[in-house]
Amino acid sequence: MSEKNFYFKSLKNIVFLGATPLFSDLIKINKKFKIKSEVISCRDQIKEFKLKKNVKTFDKLDNNFKNYIIKKYNFKETLFISMGARWIFKKELINNFFRNNLINFHHTRLPFEAGGAGDSWKVMRNDRIDTQIAHIVEEEIDSGPILMDKSFLIPTKLILPSEIVDFRSKNFLNFYANFITKIRKNYKFKLKFQPNYIGRYNPRLNTKLNGWIDWSVDPMSLLNFINAFGNPYAGASTLINKKRVNIKNVQLHGGEMINHPFST
């Protein structure tokens, strides 16, 4: 990588760091390009995907991790890809160990939507744009220069997080395959640096803690909030007769009382 471009002369290995249910599909894509794959995860994340072969576990990116990588891989032929990794990548590790050869795939617009829980926040804000991004990892989360991006309009019939995840996953696999195709053709990705004066960071959400319904908000905000905690999550929470219940999917009905301004 130069100061303006990112490229590979000879890519032979890809090491995935983190967790995604799509690992099997990604490994199949790599295999078509004759690229060897390995997954490195931690014990907290390994339950998030079903994969038995070519998986290594490290809870810390310590000397044991470094020695394992150094013995097994040629850095000039190996791309490291973060997939929702829980580790914090420090500047020293990024520059001196990974040698700036560590990228991350993000599925919301940057720098406007950095952070986690992207699908729930997307539903809550009524954001109907699915964006796939490949960017270089820097110490600050989701802040590195963008290598490649593509946006898709989410169909109106897709409402719940699980529906958007399915739509996004198909887009991502195509996006990933196109990205690897360009690397194998020695394509030079121009670095698009993110401005540091705009943006937003989305914290991760816990359905049990963050999913309590505030019935005082306006109807559209209420609908989006409840749907944001729908499938595959447990549902938004409220109390009925002092008992906690979950609501997973709602729609608005205003036929008897609510008027539209046009009717005046």
Salt bridges, closest charged atoms under 4 A:
GLU38 OE1 - LYS72 NZ 3.33
GLU48 OE2 - ARG86 NH2 2.78
ASP59 OD2 - ARG43 NH2 2.39
GLU77 OE2 - LYS12 NZ 3.47
GLU113 OE1 - ARG125 NH1 2.90
GLU113 OE2 - ARG200 NH2 2.42
ASP119 OD2 - ARG168 NH2 2.83
ASP127 OD2 - ARG109 NH2 2.85
ASP127 OD2 - LYS122 NZ 3.87
ASP142 OD2 - HIS106 ND1 3.60
ASP142 OD1 - HIS135 NE2 3.84
ASP149 OD1 - LYS192 NZ 2.58
GLU256 OE1 - HIS253 NE2 3.00
